[in-house]
Amino acid sequence: MNLDHTLKTNLTCKEVIAQVCEYLGELPDSPLCVAIQEHLKNCDNCNNFYDQLEKTVKLFKQYNTDFPEGAHKRLLNFLGLSGKSDNE
Amino acid sequence: MIGTKEFELIEKAKAGDRLALTELITKYEKTVFSFAFKICRNRDKAENTMQETFMSVLRSLHQFDGKSKFSTWLYRIVVNHCLMMARSEGQKDRFYSIDEEEFNFDEPVVKHWADLPEDRVLSSELRQLLDNAIQKLPPDYRIVFVLRDIEGLSTQETADTLGLSAPAVKSRLHRARLFLRNELRPYFEN
């Protein structure tokens, strides 16, 4: 299931089922997928679980760190590129 | 696979044009640092990885054939450095083995987690929790999770970067998500 996609858009139930079925290698109208669709309509546990996975991914996406001060200069020094360029 | 402007920049850099090389580095240094940090969870190690990555770029830029995105090629180099660093530090024993772990769904009730703060500022407690959780993940799983879910690469791009099949990427991603979700549960449910 593509959680990243879900974070950006509001998927319809149909799209979610299509993703689940693709993941399982099942056709959308297969008995298994139809049963899953029926189950998800009324299952708070499944919906909460999916929401938890979404929140887990979202938290890690939110966790960023700044580029360290002076890191660009240190990088060019490390690579021996801090002197005059050939074009100068 | 890459734009004309970037292709020209890379060709100039290959030919030894230091300005082009510096421009290329400036364009990608933050991406490389950010990705390395998300794998290493340590700013010093991430900066070290960034430096080693670009040193590798200098040495092997002539091998870049433009068939993949330049960023994908860079990700591959960062991954190699991160894995080498993990091996050299003998980190293997610190990771949980989740290859064979069964994530049995035996919770009678799955609770609703509180909504996340909108201001995108995470508390130090939560950042520590996220660091601890992801550092328990074996690097092979962590890298898939970061590339796919955090950096936003497609399944196929992730597979190409890591030399894995698409089903292997899906499987590792699924297990990584379940593992991390389980690690965060006490914070949200206690």
Interface residues (C-beta under 8 A of the other chain):
Chain A: L3 D4 Y23 D44 N45 C46 N48 F49 D51 Q52 L53 K55 T56 V57 K58 L59 F60 K61 Q62 Y63 N64 T65 F67 P68 A71 H72 R74 L75 L76 F78 L79 L81 S85 D86 N87
Chain B: G16 D17 R18 L19 L21 T22 I25 T26 E29 K30 F33 S34 F37 K38 R43 A46 E47 M50 Q51 F54 M55 L58 F105 E107 V109 V110 K111 H112 W113 L116 R120 L122 L126 R127 L130 I134 F145 V146 R148 D149 I150 G152 K170 R177 L178 L180 R181 L184 R185 F188
